[in-house]
Amino acid sequence: MQAFKTLSGQAIPFGAANIDTDVIIPARFLKTITRAGLGKGAFSALRENPDNVFDAHAGAPILIAGHNFGCGSSREHAPWALADLGIRVVISPGFADIFAGNAFKNGLLLVTLPQEAVDRLMAVAQDGQPITVDLENQVVTTPFQDRFAFPMDPFRKHCLLNGLDEIGLTLGMGDAIAAHEARLAAERPWIAAAAGPSSAPG
């Protein structure tokens, strides 16, 4: 998982509330067994409009959304599609719980801010100005001296800052796991013997 520290860039001024995962990535795009290419289907119904904000801000790494973003079915393809679209941060007044969990596991930073702050960031994005998201200091800033602090779970912050997914966390505990297994073999040798090749049926 790619580590996230600070990101500056254009933002997509979307702003719509109650966007469910079927809007983010419709079911017809879920037949693939790989994450690659899902960005083509992201927000496909909305992108049928030639004046849509997604294509107008193609390549922008930040998405500004309305309240309850990611509601609906619990498809992990939603954060996959956002990531494949190039989005690394979503800013909203609130996120659906399951979507938030899936986003975190896939390295997508979700920033929760009050509606007034989101409205201000929408205006900055519509003006074509960049937005900076600093995870280490938990703050979103603009060239106009706006500064909005956001909350973040300490464990999720640690994982995102260090690019640690569940596999990475487990690998990071390799020494502790090896020490436990050595202690277990010394204290309960019959367990180690039972797990050895000699215990296999002959």
Residue pairs with C-beta under 8 A, 6 or more apart in sequence:
1 106
1 107
1 159
1 163
1 164
1 165
1 168
2 107
2 163
3 160
3 161
3 162
3 163
4 88
4 107
4 109
4 135
4 160
4 161
4 163
5 134
5 135
5 136
5 161
6 132
6 133
6 134
6 135
6 136
7 61
7 62
7 88
7 89
7 132
7 133
8 130
8 131
8 132
8 133
9 60
9 61
9 62
9 130
9 131
10 57
10 59
10 60
10 61
10 62
10 125
10 128
10 130
10 131
11 57
11 60
11 62
11 63
11 64
11 91
11 121
11 124
11 125
11 130
11 131
12 53
12 54
12 57
12 60
12 62
12 63
12 64
12 87
12 125
13 53
13 57
13 64
13 122
13 125
13 126
14 53
14 54
14 63
14 64
14 65
14 66
15 64
15 65
15 66
15 118
15 122
16 65
16 66
17 65
17 66
17 67
17 68
17 69
18 66
18 67
18 68
18 71
19 65
19 66
19 68
19 69
19 70
19 71
20 70
20 71
20 72
20 73
21 70
21 71
21 72
21 73
21 74
21 75
21 77
21 78
21 99
22 72
22 73
23 43
23 45
23 46
23 72
24 42
24 43
24 70
24 78
24 81
24 82
25 38
25 41
25 42
25 75
25 77
25 78
25 80
25 81
26 41
26 44
26 45
28 41
29 38
29 40
29 41
29 44
29 77
29 81
30 75
30 77
32 38
35 77
35 80
35 83
35 84
36 84
37 84
38 77
38 80
38 81
38 84
39 81
39 82
39 83
39 84
39 85
39 86
40 84
41 81
42 54
42 81
42 82
42 84
42 85
43 52
43 54
46 52
46 54
47 54
47 55
54 85
57 125
58 86
59 86
60 86
60 87
61 86
61 87
61 88
61 89
62 87
62 88
62 89
62 90
62 91
62 125
62 131
62 133
63 82
63 87
63 89
63 90
63 91
64 90
64 91
64 92
64 118
64 121
64 122
64 125
65 90
65 91
65 92
66 92
66 93
66 118
67 92
67 93
67 94
67 115
68 94
68 95
68 96
69 90
69 92
69 94
69 95
69 96
69 99
70 78
70 95
70 96
70 98
70 99
70 100
70 103
71 96
71 99
72 96
74 98
74 99
74 102
75 102
76 102
76 105
76 106
78 99
78 102
78 103
79 99
79 102
79 103
79 105
79 106
79 108
80 106
82 90
82 103
82 108
83 106
83 107
83 108
87 108
88 107
88 108
88 109
89 108
89 109
89 110
89 111
89 133
90 103
90 108
90 109
90 110
90 111
91 111
91 113
91 118
91 121
91 131
91 133
91 140
92 110
92 111
92 112
92 113
92 118
93 112
93 113
93 114
93 115
93 118
94 112
95 103
95 110
95 112
100 110
103 109
103 110
104 110
104 156
104 159
104 160
105 165
105 166
106 165
107 160
107 163
107 165
109 133
109 135
109 160
111 133
111 140
111 150
112 150
112 151
113 121
113 140
113 148
113 150
117 140
117 148
120 142
120 146
120 148
121 131
121 140
121 142
121 146
121 148
124 131
124 142
124 143
124 144
124 146
125 131
129 142
129 143
129 144
130 142
130 143
131 140
131 141
131 142
132 140
132 141
132 142
133 140
134 140
134 141
135 152
135 157
135 160
135 161
136 161
138 149
138 150
138 151
138 152
138 157
139 147
139 148
139 149
139 150
140 146
140 147
140 148
140 150
141 147
141 148
158 164
159 165
159 168
159 169
162 168
164 172
184 191
184 192
185 191
185 192
193 199
